[in-house]
Amino acid sequence: MFIQAETRLRIVHNLIVAKGVKLKDLREVYSHPVALDQCRDFFRKYGAIAPIAFYDTAGSAKHVVSKTLKESGAIASSQAAKEYGGQVLLKGLEDDKQNFTRFVLVQKKKKIAENADKTSIVFSLRNVAGALFKALSVFALRDLDLGKIESRPVRGKPWEYMFYVDILRGNDKDMTNAINHLNEISPFSKVLGVYPRAK
């Protein structure tokens, strides 16, 4: 799979209930664990309401509304409230109003748009002193700006990680040379996509 494009979506968390349920009736609120974590101020303010983890935000709204739960609410989008016939009691529960989720379009065919100005890669490193410094220096030496770097543990291999990096550069000579240089250092690397940055 190859990333073709990306978009960022502003996430607004809403308190959704079945018709007729009031805020004072609530004892618990369902949602995805990440959404619950993004609404800590709400749970501090309403200490008698317990957060309950659910498999996803929209599913929590469906659960609460379809079962007409009288003491339960859900944190989800206003679209979920419309979809399942719920009532929005409170809007904008998220602590951080700059709450965005990034979505990418992936396809099997590798295709690079002419206006591509972002490259996403994944690579691993041997567990030796200075390995990450050397890997990141292939970009720094060429003045390539990193937009993001994340590490994820390799399953079944304690203390080994995969590094996911977004470089704010498209498919040009410096980027190609940096990837080739990285391949000399890394036992595994893969370009996940070269695509236009979300504006």
C-alpha positions as CSV (number, residue, x, y, z in Angstrom):
1,M,0.0,0.0,0.0
2,F,1.2,3.5,-0.8
3,I,-0.1,6.8,0.7
4,Q,-1.5,9.0,-2.1
5,A,-2.9,11.9,-0.1
6,E,-3.7,13.1,3.4
7,T,-6.3,15.3,5.1
8,R,-6.8,16.7,8.6
9,L,-10.2,16.7,10.3
10,R,-11.0,18.8,13.2
11,I,-12.5,16.6,16.0
12,V,-15.3,18.0,18.1
13,H,-16.5,15.7,20.9
14,N,-20.2,15.9,21.9
15,L,-22.1,14.5,24.8
16,I,-24.9,12.4,23.2
17,V,-27.9,10.8,25.0
18,A,-31.2,9.2,24.1
19,K,-34.1,11.6,23.7
20,G,-35.4,12.9,27.0
21,V,-32.3,12.1,29.0
22,K,-31.0,15.1,31.1
23,L,-27.4,15.8,32.2
24,K,-28.4,15.4,35.9
25,D,-29.5,11.8,35.1
26,L,-26.1,10.6,33.8
27,R,-24.0,8.2,35.8
28,E,-21.7,7.0,33.0
29,V,-20.4,8.0,29.6
30,Y,-19.2,5.6,26.9
31,S,-16.7,6.3,24.2
32,H,-13.4,5.2,22.7
33,P,-10.5,5.4,25.3
34,V,-8.7,8.1,23.3
35,A,-11.9,10.3,23.1
36,L,-12.4,9.8,26.9
37,D,-8.8,10.8,27.5
38,Q,-9.3,13.9,25.4
39,C,-12.2,15.0,27.6
40,R,-10.6,15.0,31.0
41,D,-11.9,18.4,32.0
42,F,-15.5,17.3,31.5
43,F,-15.0,14.3,33.8
44,R,-13.3,16.6,36.4
45,K,-16.2,19.0,36.3
46,Y,-18.8,16.2,36.5
47,G,-17.1,13.9,39.0
48,A,-20.2,11.7,39.5
49,I,-20.1,10.6,35.8
50,A,-17.8,7.7,35.2
51,P,-16.0,7.2,31.9
52,I,-16.6,3.8,30.3
53,A,-14.3,2.5,27.5
54,F,-16.1,1.4,24.3
55,Y,-14.9,0.1,21.0
56,D,-15.4,3.4,19.1
57,T,-17.1,6.8,19.4
58,A,-20.0,6.3,16.9
59,G,-20.6,2.8,18.3
60,S,-21.0,4.2,21.8
61,A,-23.6,6.7,20.6
62,K,-25.5,3.9,18.8
63,H,-25.3,1.7,22.0
64,V,-26.7,4.5,24.3
65,V,-29.4,5.6,21.9
66,S,-30.6,2.3,20.6
67,K,-30.9,0.8,24.1
68,T,-32.5,4.1,25.4
69,L,-30.2,4.1,28.3
70,K,-31.5,6.6,30.9
71,E,-28.3,7.0,33.0
72,S,-25.8,6.8,30.2
73,G,-24.4,9.0,27.6
74,A,-21.8,8.8,24.8
75,I,-19.0,11.0,23.5
76,A,-19.1,11.1,19.7
77,S,-19.5,13.4,16.7
78,S,-22.7,15.3,16.0
79,Q,-22.9,13.1,12.8
80,A,-23.3,10.1,15.1
81,A,-26.1,11.8,17.0
82,K,-27.9,12.4,13.7
83,E,-27.2,8.9,12.4
84,Y,-28.6,7.2,15.4
85,G,-31.3,9.6,16.5
86,G,-29.5,10.9,19.6
87,Q,-29.7,14.2,21.3
88,V,-26.6,16.4,21.8
89,L,-26.5,17.7,25.3
90,L,-23.1,19.4,25.3
91,K,-20.8,20.4,22.4
92,G,-17.0,20.8,22.3
93,L,-16.1,18.5,25.3
94,E,-12.5,18.1,24.1
95,D,-9.9,19.7,26.3
96,D,-7.8,20.9,23.3
97,K,-9.7,22.9,20.7
98,Q,-6.9,22.2,18.2
99,N,-7.8,18.5,18.2
100,F,-7.2,17.1,14.7
101,T,-7.0,13.6,13.3
102,R,-5.0,12.8,10.2
103,F,-6.5,10.5,7.6
104,V,-4.6,9.2,4.6
105,L,-5.7,7.8,1.3
106,V,-3.9,4.6,0.4
107,Q,-3.8,2.6,-2.8
108,K,-2.0,-0.5,-4.1
109,K,-0.4,1.3,-7.0
110,K,2.5,3.6,-6.2
111,K,1.8,7.0,-7.6
112,I,3.4,10.4,-6.8
113,A,1.5,13.6,-7.6
114,E,3.4,16.5,-9.2
115,N,2.8,18.7,-6.2
116,A,3.9,16.1,-3.7
117,D,5.8,17.9,-0.8
118,K,5.7,15.3,2.0
119,T,7.3,11.8,2.3
120,S,6.4,9.2,5.0
121,I,8.8,6.4,5.8
122,V,9.3,3.7,8.3
123,F,12.6,2.2,9.3
124,S,14.3,0.1,12.0
125,L,17.7,0.3,13.6
126,R,20.1,-2.0,15.3
127,N,20.3,-1.4,19.1
128,V,23.7,0.2,19.1
129,A,25.0,3.5,20.5
130,G,24.3,6.5,18.2
131,A,22.1,4.6,15.7
132,L,19.2,7.0,15.9
133,F,21.5,10.0,15.7
134,K,23.1,8.5,12.5
135,A,19.7,7.8,11.0
136,L,18.3,11.3,11.6
137,S,21.6,12.9,10.4
138,V,20.9,11.7,6.8
139,F,18.1,14.2,6.8
140,A,19.8,17.0,8.8
141,L,22.8,16.9,6.5
142,R,20.5,17.7,3.5
143,D,18.4,20.4,5.4
144,L,15.3,18.1,5.2
145,D,12.7,19.2,7.7
146,L,11.1,16.4,9.8
147,G,7.4,17.0,10.4
148,K,7.0,14.1,12.8
149,I,8.9,11.2,14.3
150,E,7.2,8.3,16.3
151,S,8.6,5.1,17.6
152,R,6.6,1.9,18.0
153,P,7.9,-1.3,19.7
154,V,8.5,-4.3,17.5
155,R,6.2,-7.1,18.7
156,G,8.1,-10.0,20.1
157,K,11.4,-8.1,20.2
158,P,11.9,-6.2,23.4
159,W,13.7,-2.9,23.1
160,E,13.5,-2.9,19.3
161,Y,11.5,-0.2,17.6
162,M,10.2,0.9,14.2
163,F,10.5,4.6,13.5
164,Y,7.8,6.4,11.5
165,V,9.0,9.7,10.1
166,D,7.3,12.4,8.0
167,I,9.7,14.5,6.0
168,L,8.5,17.8,4.6
169,R,9.9,17.2,1.1
170,G,8.7,15.5,-2.0
171,N,10.5,13.3,-4.5
172,D,13.7,15.1,-5.3
173,K,17.4,14.4,-5.5
174,D,18.1,15.3,-1.8
175,M,15.3,13.1,-0.6
176,T,16.4,10.2,-2.8
177,N,20.0,10.6,-1.6
178,A,18.8,10.7,2.1
179,I,16.8,7.5,1.6
180,N,19.7,5.8,0.0
181,H,22.0,6.9,2.8
182,L,19.4,5.6,5.4
183,N,19.4,2.2,3.7
184,E,23.1,1.9,4.5
185,I,22.4,2.4,8.2
186,S,19.1,0.7,8.6
187,P,18.4,-3.0,8.3
188,F,14.9,-2.2,7.1
189,S,13.4,0.9,5.6
190,K,10.3,1.5,3.4
191,V,8.8,4.6,1.8
192,L,5.1,4.6,2.8
193,G,4.2,7.5,0.5
194,V,5.1,10.7,-1.3
195,Y,2.1,13.0,-1.5
196,P,0.8,16.6,-1.1
197,R,0.7,17.9,2.4
198,A,-2.7,18.6,4.0
199,K,-3.3,22.4,4.0
